[in-house]
Amino acid sequence: MDISERLAQQIRFIVEIDRLKTICRRTLLVDRSRLENSAEHSWHMAVMAVLLHEYAADRGVDVLRVVKMALVHDIVEIDAGDTYCYDQAAHADKADREQRAAERLFGLLPEDQGRELRELWDEFEAMATPAARFAAALDRLQPLLNNYHTGGVQWQKHGVTADRVMGRMAPMRAGSETLWEYAVGVIRRAVEEGKLEG
């Protein structure tokens, strides 16, 4: 492959992933002005990895790998859409939708880069490595913080209860005991303050 063909594939992927900015999540921005999009969520999570890696269960976690996972973990939503974590019906075909999306989107890149990003995405989904477990902890903490700091508006709107939030947060423990304990405290405060139904 000559450089012009490789560059063309890379640029095509870069232009395609701009669409992630149009995928709205169910999480409000802290200022409550609008819903966040998936690109903003990914950026926020990447910054969290840089700032909070000292709390990873594995103190030697590869921070760059976690940042890369944060940046690519939701790219599949360009095709598959965002699946609200508390919508059980939407989860029925989520894996199939996301697998098809991963094949198409990462397939736009030159083979070596497409394989690298696909492997990062697969690793994140499996949550079987220290980096993936820490990334998963951050992926859960970010919307928890936004929901708490917006008064629980989205939790209330969708009838989400504390036990469901605790269940959603449970995988955090494997990635960071410290962040898990912090999350439990946030959930308790949310219930006490009437932001989340107990």
N, C-alpha and C positions, 0 to 999 in steps of 0.2 A: 504494500500500500504506500503510495507516495504521500508526501506531507500535505499536499492540497486536499486529497481525499480524506485523510485523517482529520485535518482541521475542519473540513466541511461537516463531518460527522459530529465532532465536538460542538461546533457552533449550532448545529441542528438541535442537539440535546439541550444546550444552554437556552436556546430560544423556547424549546418545548417546556422546560421546567418553569418558565415564567408563569405558566398556567396554574402552578401551585398557589400563587397569590390570589387566585379567584375561588379557591376551595374554602368555604366558610365552615368553621367549627361551631360548637354550641357553647363556647366559652367567651364571655365578655372580656374586653380590655378592661384593665383596672379602672380607667376613667369612665367606664360604662357607656362610652360613645357609640360602640358598635361591637359586633362579634369579631374575634380574631380570625385570621386566615391561617392555613396550614404552614405557609412559608414563615410567617411571624412566629408561630409555635416552634418550628424547627430552629430558627435563629435563637429564640429565647432559651431553648433547651441546650443549644451548643454553648452559649455563654455560661449557663449554669454548670456545665461540665468543666469548663475552665476554672470557675470560681469554687466549686464544691468538691472537686476530686479528692481532697484530703479526707473526706468522709466516706469514701468508697470502702466496701467490705474488704476488698483486696487493695491494700495501700499502694501496691505497685501497678495499679491499673494503667493501661495504655491510654492516656488522656486524648491523644490525637485520634486514636481509633474510636473513642467514645464521641468525640466531636464529629468525626465523619459519619458515624451512625446517626447522630442527631440530625445532621444535615440531609441525609438520604432516606431516613426511616419512613417518611410520609410521602415521598415522591409518587408512590403508586396511587395515591388518592387523586392524581390528575385524571386517571381513567376509572378507578374504582369508587371515587367519592369518599367523603369522610363518613365513617361508621360511628355513630354516637355510642360511647362505651356502655351506656345504660340501656340501650335499645336491643333487647335479646333477639327480636325477630330479624333485625338487620344483620345480626351476626351469623345467621344461618348460611349464607352464601359468601360471606366476607372473604374467607380464605381463597375460594375459587376466583373471585373478582380480582383480588390483589395479586394472585399468582399470574393471571393473564396480563395484568397491568405491568408487573415486573418484567415479564418476558418482552413485552413490546417496548417499554420505556428504556430499560437498560440495554436492549438490543439496538437502540439508535446509536450507541457509542462505538468507537473502535473496540474490537473484541477484548483486548486486555483490560481496558477501563470498564467496559460493560461487565465483565466477569468480576472485577474488584468490587464495584458498587453492588452488584447482585449478591456477592458473598457477604458483604456488610449488612445488606438488608436481611438476608436469610439468617445470619448470626443474631441480629437484633430480634427477629421474630422468634427464634428458638430459645432465647434467654438462657443459653447453656454455658456461656463464658463469663468471666468476671466483667469484661467490658460491656457485654450485652445486658447483664443483670444491673449494672450501675446505670446504663443508658435507660433501661426500663424504669428504674427508680425515679430518674429525672423526668421521664415522660409522664409519670403519674403525679409527681409533685407539682409540676408547672400549672396544670389546670386546677389542682386543689388550691393553690395559692390565689389564683385569679378568682375562683368561685368564692373563697372566703373573703377576699378583699373587695368583692362587689356585693357583699351582703347576702350571698347565697341565692341571688335572684334566679339563676338558671337551675339550681337544685330544686327550688320551690316550683318553678314553672313546669319542670318535668317530673315532679313527684318523687324525687330521689331522697332516700332515707339514709341515716347514718350507717346502718348495717351494710347497705349497698356500697357506700363510699369506702367503708373499711374493707370490704371484699375486693374492691377495685385496687385499693392501696396495698393489699397483702404482699404482692410480689416485691415491693420495695425492700422488705426486710432482707432478702437475699443479696440485694445490691448495696444496701447501706443501712445498718442498724440505727445509726444516728439520725439519718433522714426519715427512717420509718418511725422512730419515736417522736420526732418533731411533727410528722404528719398526724400521728395519733392525737397529739396535743392540739393541733389545729382543728381536728374533727370534734374533739370534746368541747373546745371553746365555741365552735360553730353551733353545736347543740345548745350549750348553755346560753348563748346570745340569741337564740331563736332564728339563726340563719339556716339551720338544717334540722329536719325532723328527726327526733331520736328514735 
